[in-house]
Amino acid sequence: MPAYRFLYKKKRISGVASPEAVNFAGDTREEPEAGWEIVPTYDAQCLVTYLMTRDQSHALKEAKSPQTIAPAPAKEAKK
């Protein structure tokens, strides 16, 4: 899946870090250097708000639940 970097901005921390800043807990590869933070853009916040409002209280016809398949019966050895 692409990173969609256009939905985030890298900005210098001035004073206190932004409460909306992305938390990179455990992933130091993506963490910005000291004194910088990654914050979501207005578009990213709107996208999350929209997705959170979607009704997901019912089962989707397209997403079939996994079915368990019975194992094939073992063939008897011929003597």
N, C-alpha and C positions, 0 to 999 in steps of 0.2 A: 504494500500500500504506500502511495507517495506521502511525503512528509507534510505537504500543504503549508510550507513555510510562510506563504503570503498571509496566513491568518494570524501570524505572531510578529511582534516587534522586539528587537533587542534595544534596550535603552539603559543609560547610565543611572545608577541608583543615586538619588539626591536626597540625603537625609535618611528617611525610613523607607524600607523596601515596600513595594506595592502589595496590597493584600491579594490582588489578582495574579501575581507572578506565579509562573509555573514552578512546581516543586519537583526537582530532579532527584528524588530520594533513591539512592543506590545506583543511579546511572551517571557516573562522572564523565562519560564520553561526550555527552550532549550538554553538560552543564557549562554555562558561560563563565568567562574569567571573572576574577574578583572585581567587585564594583559595578558589575553589569547584571541585568535581569532580563528574562524573557516574559513578555506580557501579551495576552491575547488582544487582537484588534476588536473594534466594535463589531465588525462582521462576524468574527469568531463567537463573540458573546451572543449575538443574535441567532446564529446557527444552533448553538447549544440550547438556547431558550426555546426555539422552534422544535427541536428534536425532543426536548423534555415534555412538550405539550402533546405529543402524538399519543393517541389512545392505544395502549398495548395490553389491554385487559382481556383480550380474546385471542383464541388460537388462530394462527394464520394458515389458510388452506395451502399456500405455496410451500410452507415449511413443514414437511411431514416429520412426525416423530420417528426416531429410529426403532425399527422392529427387531426383535430378537429372532434369530434364525436357529431352528433346531438342528443339532448336529446330524450329519448323515449317518444312517445305521451302518454299523460295522459289518463287513462281509465275512461270512464264515469261511474258514480255511478248508479247502477240499483235501480229503485224505484218500 
